[in-house]
Amino acid sequence: MDSNNRRDKERFATLNFVHYTLDNAENGTIQNMGRTLDASELGLLIQAPEALDVGQKLTLSIGLGEDILEINAKVVHCVEDEEGMSRAGVEFVAMSAEQHQRLRSYLQAFKR
């Protein structure tokens, strides 16, 4: 693993729609759309129209080809990008074996 890549799983450049839901005590439930920029078996880099707080928990619906994968995640970092959008690194939490297998199968296509 190189010093610029803290993940121990290979990342793949992706461009998929992602719908996310978060519970915000001040504003109730917030839902929005973003897109994936990269993916691994452990998490995603997503581009979102709003800043996401580190530690915030999300429910993600990720378009994987013809499939939609619903999975829980938490925000591990977030910065503003050159387009004025937010880039948030999210880590999957409490992933079932079935969810992990579906994600792994999708990522395998990028190895070809």
Wavefront OBJ file of the C-alpha trace (Angstrom):
o trace
v 0.000 0.000 0.000
v 1.548 3.351 -0.968
v 1.601 6.306 1.424
v -1.047 8.230 -0.565
v -3.555 5.383 -0.484
v -4.714 4.524 3.020
v -7.093 1.811 1.822
v -5.900 -1.759 1.775
v -8.359 -2.671 -1.016
v -7.938 -1.684 -4.648
v -9.893 1.416 -5.768
v -11.691 1.614 -9.097
v -12.744 4.813 -10.895
v -16.533 4.732 -11.136
v -19.300 7.067 -12.173
v -22.566 5.845 -10.716
v -25.556 7.636 -9.286
v -25.910 7.406 -5.538
v -28.931 8.416 -3.480
v -28.226 9.079 0.173
v -30.349 9.579 3.239
v -29.113 11.011 6.500
v -30.804 11.820 9.763
v -30.048 15.331 10.912
v -31.416 16.213 14.359
v -31.817 19.892 13.396
v -33.367 19.406 9.957
v -34.998 15.972 10.146
v -34.296 13.433 7.434
v -32.313 14.734 4.455
v -32.219 12.969 1.095
v -30.107 13.918 -1.888
v -28.346 12.588 -4.973
v -24.667 12.446 -5.791
v -22.308 10.345 -7.848
v -19.516 7.948 -7.122
v -15.992 8.898 -8.173
v -14.258 5.747 -7.001
v -15.162 2.552 -5.210
v -13.526 -0.264 -3.292
v -14.802 -3.150 -1.215
v -14.521 -0.916 1.866
v -16.068 2.358 0.729
v -16.647 5.071 -1.855
v -15.559 8.535 -2.810
v -18.741 10.423 -3.639
v -19.374 13.862 -5.046
v -22.322 15.528 -3.328
v -23.963 18.955 -3.626
v -23.565 19.648 0.113
v -20.901 19.171 2.751
v -21.268 16.005 4.806
v -20.045 15.968 8.395
v -17.267 13.565 9.341
v -18.776 10.764 11.411
v -22.243 11.264 9.925
v -24.064 8.030 9.111
v -25.717 7.600 5.717
v -27.945 5.096 4.015
v -26.793 4.765 0.404
v -28.619 3.445 -2.653
v -25.962 2.894 -5.304
v -26.727 2.170 -8.940
v -24.524 -0.774 -9.936
v -25.300 -1.424 -13.571
v -28.821 -2.849 -13.627
v -28.792 -3.384 -9.848
v -29.275 -1.073 -6.856
v -27.295 -1.809 -3.719
v -28.564 -0.389 -0.425
v -25.876 -0.085 2.220
v -25.027 1.854 5.380
v -21.916 4.007 5.544
v -20.236 6.729 7.589
v -18.384 9.806 6.383
v -14.630 9.628 7.091
v -13.552 12.836 5.316
v -15.095 15.626 3.245
v -13.571 18.508 1.242
v -14.867 21.024 -1.289
v -13.758 20.319 -4.857
v -12.937 22.656 -7.745
v -16.577 22.557 -8.926
v -17.889 23.848 -5.577
v -19.253 20.403 -4.716
v -18.208 18.217 -1.808
v -16.067 15.108 -2.138
v -16.759 12.755 0.729
v -14.993 9.533 1.551
v -17.466 7.089 3.046
v -16.727 3.767 4.694
v -19.245 0.934 4.578
v -20.540 -0.248 7.955
v -22.386 -3.407 8.938
v -22.258 -4.853 5.417
v -23.932 -8.233 5.059
v -22.237 -11.094 3.224
v -24.803 -10.736 0.412
v -24.147 -6.983 0.049
v -20.395 -7.595 0.052
v -20.704 -10.269 -2.639
v -22.855 -8.028 -4.870
v -20.360 -5.187 -4.541
v -17.392 -7.488 -5.148
v -19.037 -8.918 -8.288
v -19.645 -5.410 -9.619
v -16.036 -4.324 -8.935
v -14.641 -7.434 -10.664
v -15.765 -5.986 -14.003
v -13.207 -3.168 -13.600
v -10.342 -5.669 -13.410
v -10.888 -6.826 -16.980
l 1 2 3 4 5 6 7 8 9 10 11 12 13 14 15 16 17 18 19 20 21 22 23 24 25 26 27 28 29 30 31 32 33 34 35 36 37 38 39 40 41 42 43 44 45 46 47 48 49 50 51 52 53 54 55 56 57 58 59 60 61 62 63 64 65 66 67 68 69 70 71 72 73 74 75 76 77 78 79 80 81 82 83 84 85 86 87 88 89 90 91 92 93 94 95 96 97 98 99 100 101 102 103 104 105 106 107 108 109 110 111 112
